[in-house]
């Protein structure tokens, strides 16, 4: 008995979806937060910035 593997576009779409979700998650981990200069100064006075 031979098993025939069938190609399905759903596997490709699922794979692309998983890659996009993973890329979105990883890019959010390494994103930089933009703060105002006044907020920077207040954090500096509170010694919350090294």
N, C-alpha and C positions, 0 to 999 in steps of 0.2 A: 504494500500500500504506500503510495506516495502522497506526501502532504504538499498542497499547493498554497503558497503564500500569496495573498492578494494585497496589492498596493491600494491604500486608501488615502484620499486627500485629507481626511479627518486627522490622521496621524501627523501629517505635515502641519496642518493648522494648529493642532494641539502643541506641537513642538515649538512653533513660532510664538504662540501665546505664552508658553512657559519661559522662553528666552526673554521676551519683552517684560514679563513680570519680574524676572530675576534682575534684568538690567535696570529697571526702574527702582527696585529695592536697593541695589548696590549703589546706584548714583545718589540716592537720598542719604545713604550713610556717609558719603564723602562730600556732601554739599557744604559750602561755606555760608555762614550766616552773616548778613550785612546789618551792622548796627550804626546808629548815628554817633557823631563825635561826642556829643554831650553824654550819651549813654556810656561811651567808652571812658570818658573822664570820671563819671560816677563809679563805674566798676573799678577803675584804677585807684580811686580814693578809698574804696572799700576793700582793697587788696584782694580782689577776686580774679585779677589778671596777673599771670606770672611773666 
